[in-house]
């Protein structure tokens, strides 16, 4: 069976209530602002950014979200040019940036994690004035096992620190296997609006993936 990788299009889903006055910019390597951000703030993660998102949150400050790829450190055979994934949310502070929370996943053996860029989103789903960051990626691999499609939700609910929640869909490779979803403990504790948003993203990403 051959996987068809979801094409990374220069489109990024942003949904922000107008009253919140969030100001969000999405930048790719072809954008002048992309280069300016790296010149001003540096590249704080391994590898090269495939996308940078800047979000100004009133009363909270300006946040920068880097989604990077680097050459895989481990031996990997699924892809001719395997990549490791590194992402992080940073708070701008006096001309620099302060790390808030980080993400890493690594290619190894026959497994290759890949961002689904057009299913990575920012939204204030519960209208509390602070957005959630939804990171979506797929673990491609060669073999008969089900493949994990993950939506990681980064929130800052009722505190100064970000927390991580996750919902995973296991995409069956064989027709006799069953589709299933797994939600971690933190995800089950999220407000309903945020859970529903993450589930919508997962459903869209699943429908966009063609396995056969």
Secondary structure as GFF3:
##gff-version 3
##sequence-region A 1 212
A	DSSP	beta_strand	14	15	.	.	.	ID=ss1
A	DSSP	three_ten_helix	18	20	.	.	.	ID=ss2
A	DSSP	beta_strand	23	27	.	.	.	ID=ss3
A	DSSP	alpha_helix	32	41	.	.	.	ID=ss4
A	DSSP	beta_strand	48	57	.	.	.	ID=ss5
A	DSSP	beta_strand	61	71	.	.	.	ID=ss6
A	DSSP	beta_strand	83	93	.	.	.	ID=ss7
A	DSSP	beta_strand	96	105	.	.	.	ID=ss8
A	DSSP	beta_strand	111	115	.	.	.	ID=ss9
A	DSSP	three_ten_helix	117	119	.	.	.	ID=ss10
A	DSSP	beta_strand	121	123	.	.	.	ID=ss11
A	DSSP	beta_strand	132	141	.	.	.	ID=ss12
A	DSSP	beta_strand	147	155	.	.	.	ID=ss13
A	DSSP	beta_strand	163	171	.	.	.	ID=ss14
A	DSSP	beta_strand	180	183	.	.	.	ID=ss15
A	DSSP	alpha_helix	185	188	.	.	.	ID=ss16
A	DSSP	alpha_helix	192	208	.	.	.	ID=ss17
###
